[in-house]
Amino acid sequence: MDERDIETSSSARAHDVVLSVDGVPVASFREVVARLRADYPGEDPAHVEGIVLREWEAFSAGRPLVVPAAVEEGAREILDLARD
């Protein structure tokens, strides 16, 4: 991924965009859950988190938009082992 594909945003609220990656607005999972828990204090926190996870699965079809940098490092280690 190219750094030019990541843009920061300064807005804050229910549709908070922390970053835009490859043109897709994204937000921190933790922050989304925290905002929803604050807006829906009567809901069980596990239920709120479950809803966010289901929505993510429906949106992403199981394919991640971003991965931690360590994932690439791990993949390289596995690929390097195959070369030996």
C-alpha positions in Angstrom: 0.0 0.0 0.0 1.3 3.4 -0.9 1.2 6.2 1.7 -0.6 8.4 -0.8 -3.6 6.1 -0.5 -3.9 7.0 3.2 -5.5 10.3 4.1 -6.3 11.5 7.6 -9.5 13.3 8.5 -10.3 15.7 11.3 -14.1 15.1 11.7 -15.5 13.4 14.8 -18.9 11.7 15.3 -20.9 8.6 14.4 -19.4 8.6 10.9 -15.9 9.3 12.1 -13.3 8.7 9.5 -10.0 8.1 11.0 -8.4 7.4 7.7 -9.2 6.8 4.1 -7.5 3.7 2.8 -7.6 3.1 -1.0 -10.5 5.5 -1.1 -12.5 3.7 1.6 -13.3 5.6 4.8 -12.2 3.6 7.9 -12.3 4.0 11.6 -10.7 2.3 14.6 -12.8 -0.7 15.7 -12.2 0.2 19.3 -13.4 3.8 18.8 -16.5 2.8 16.8 -17.5 0.4 19.6 -16.8 3.1 22.3 -18.9 5.7 20.4 -21.8 3.2 20.0 -21.6 2.2 23.6 -21.8 5.9 24.6 -24.8 6.5 22.3 -26.5 3.3 23.4 -25.7 2.9 27.1 -28.6 0.5 27.7 -27.1 -2.1 25.3 -24.9 -4.9 26.5 -21.3 -4.0 25.4 -20.8 -7.6 24.0 -24.0 -7.1 21.9 -22.7 -3.8 20.5 -19.3 -5.4 19.6 -21.1 -8.3 18.0 -23.2 -6.1 15.9 -20.1 -4.2 14.7 -18.3 -7.4 13.9 -21.3 -8.7 11.9 -21.5 -5.4 10.0 -17.8 -5.6 9.2 -18.2 -9.2 7.9 -21.1 -8.1 5.7 -19.2 -5.1 4.4 -15.9 -6.8 3.8 -17.0 -10.3 2.7 -14.1 -11.6 4.9 -11.4 -9.8 2.9 -9.5 -7.3 5.1 -9.0 -3.7 3.8 -5.9 -3.3 6.0 -3.7 -5.6 8.0 -1.1 -5.0 10.7 2.4 -4.5 9.3 3.5 -7.6 11.2 1.2 -9.7 8.9 3.5 -8.9 5.9 6.6 -9.7 8.0 5.1 -13.1 8.9 4.2 -13.8 5.3 7.7 -13.0 4.2 9.1 -15.4 6.8 6.9 -18.2 5.5 7.8 -17.3 1.8 11.5 -17.2 2.7 11.3 -20.7 4.3 9.9 -22.0 1.0 12.9 -20.7 -0.9 15.4 -22.6 1.4 
